[in-house]
Amino acid sequence: MELTTQTYEALIVRLHEAAHRLCRGRLLLFGGGGYHPQTVARCWGVMLGRLAECVPAQRRAQFAALHDEPHAEDPNAAQAVEQ
């Protein structure tokens, strides 16, 4: 699927909103591994940081650096999730 970290962030925002609308805010997250442990860690960092909404100002640059670049094959992947 070659999803980017921006796609995962957009996805977790939508899931979080849906959880509040549909399930009184309850959200169950689980992961299924991955080919590159560093990429899995970046995705979890992005998702948990976004859910917690508590990335302090001095850490925002580090948080933003967790994102990878969109893949050339599908530069609109993050926008597709947001729609």
C-alpha positions in Angstrom: 0.0 0.0 0.0 3.0 2.3 0.5 1.1 4.7 2.9 3.1 7.7 4.2 3.2 8.9 7.8 1.0 11.9 6.7 -1.6 9.3 5.7 -1.4 7.6 9.1 -1.8 11.0 10.8 -4.8 11.9 8.7 -6.3 8.5 9.4 -5.9 8.7 13.1 -7.5 12.1 13.2 -10.5 10.8 11.4 -10.7 7.6 13.5 -10.4 9.7 16.7 -13.3 12.0 15.6 -15.4 9.0 14.7 -14.7 7.4 18.0 -16.1 10.4 19.8 -19.1 10.6 17.6 -19.9 6.9 17.6 -18.4 5.2 20.7 -18.2 7.8 23.4 -14.5 8.4 22.6 -13.4 4.8 23.0 -10.7 3.8 20.5 -8.8 0.5 20.3 -5.5 0.6 18.5 -3.4 -2.4 17.5 -0.5 -2.8 15.0 0.5 -5.6 12.8 4.2 -5.3 12.4 6.0 -4.1 9.3 9.0 -4.6 7.2 11.1 -1.8 8.7 11.0 -1.3 12.5 12.0 2.3 12.2 9.1 3.1 10.0 6.7 1.3 12.3 8.1 3.3 15.3 7.7 6.6 13.3 4.0 5.7 12.4 3.2 4.9 16.1 5.0 8.0 17.2 3.0 10.2 14.8 -0.3 8.5 15.7 0.2 8.6 19.5 1.5 12.1 19.5 -1.5 13.3 17.5 -4.0 11.4 19.8 -2.4 12.8 22.9 -2.4 16.3 21.6 0.4 17.1 24.0 3.5 17.6 21.9 5.3 20.4 23.7 6.6 23.4 21.7 10.2 22.4 22.2 9.5 18.9 20.7 7.4 20.0 17.7 10.3 20.0 15.3 11.2 16.5 16.3 7.6 15.4 16.0 7.4 16.9 12.5 10.6 15.1 11.6 8.9 11.8 12.1 7.1 12.3 8.8 8.5 10.7 5.7 8.1 12.1 2.2 5.1 11.2 0.1 5.8 8.4 -2.4 6.1 9.5 -6.0 3.7 6.8 -7.0 0.9 8.2 -4.9 1.5 11.8 -3.9 -2.2 12.3 -3.0 -2.5 9.4 -0.5 -2.8 11.7 2.6 -5.4 13.9 0.9 -7.5 10.9 -0.1 -7.8 9.9 3.6 -8.7 13.4 4.6 -11.7 13.6 2.2 
